[in-house]
């Protein structure tokens, strides 16, 4: 048995298919590519796959990944090539690693690039930093059971960098993952809009995942 971490990008029209549909597309590609994956036991066996935290509908990404167990070692380049032959154009494997252990237990953060249109020409960069530095900001969300959950922004927002021109803002956001939970970058945009900033969301792309080694975050 051999485990691999398979990284892939998701873009184009495929950003509008769900995470479940993405799993199904990849599972079918694995079968068509004749990859010797390990399977679960039971009446309806399926590949032993573990996916990164779900990507929200409409988000692009160049850093999604899943862990797969094969019954026998395969050359990483061959695995990549065979999978890409069976995957759609906008869903492609970018790299494969076999040197990351306990990736899911060590997963601590993910990063996003957020492109925002300004509704007026005034400078907003310093206002955004000023709002985010408020340590008492809270975000209220409703879970699937209808229960209200309050998130402390300071517990999840690890870093934000803003680049601004006359028309747009580009925000690079680093968010904490705690017990499998994290904030959605849209939540932060909504918070800024609720603070009176005239913004319109254009695009969000997930740009990376990070594991924690000691006190250091390392991009995988």
C-alpha positions, 0 to 999 in steps of 0.5 A: 500500500502507498499513499499519495497527495494529489494536488489539482486546480479547479477553474472555468465553468467547473467552479460552479459544480459542487464539491460532491460532484467534483469528487464524483468526476475524480472518482470516475477519472480514477476508474477510467485511468486504471489506477490501482487504488485501494477500496473500502469494504462492503456492498458498494466499495469505492476508492479510499479518498480523503479530500481537503476542506470543501471549496465553496461554489463559485470559487476557483482554486489552484491548490485543491488536494486529495489523499489516495491509497494505492495497492502498489507504488506508482511513479508520480509522473505516470499517475499525474499523466494518466489522471489528466488524460481522463479529467476535464480541461478545467480540472487538472492535476498539478503535482503529486507528493508522497512525502507529507504525513498526517496532512489532515491532522496537521492542516491549520490554515488556507489562503485566498485571493479576493478581487473586489470592485470599488463602487467609488474612487476613494481610497479604502486600503487604510480603512480596511486595515483599520476595521480589521484591527478591531479585536471585537468584530464578530460574524454571525452565521446560521448552520444547516440545523438553523442554529446561530453561531458566532465567530470571533474574527480575530480567532480565524483571520491570521493575516490580510494584505491589500493592494489597491488601484482606482477601480479594484482591491486585491486582498490576500487572506490567510484564514485559520482552520480550527477543528475542521471549521473556518470562515468563508472569505465572503463573510469578511467582505460582508463584514466590510460592507456592513461597516459602510464600505462600497464594495462588489465581489468579483472573484475568489480563488483559494491559493494554498493550504498550510500545515503547522510544524511547531509554531511555523505555518508551512505551505504544502 
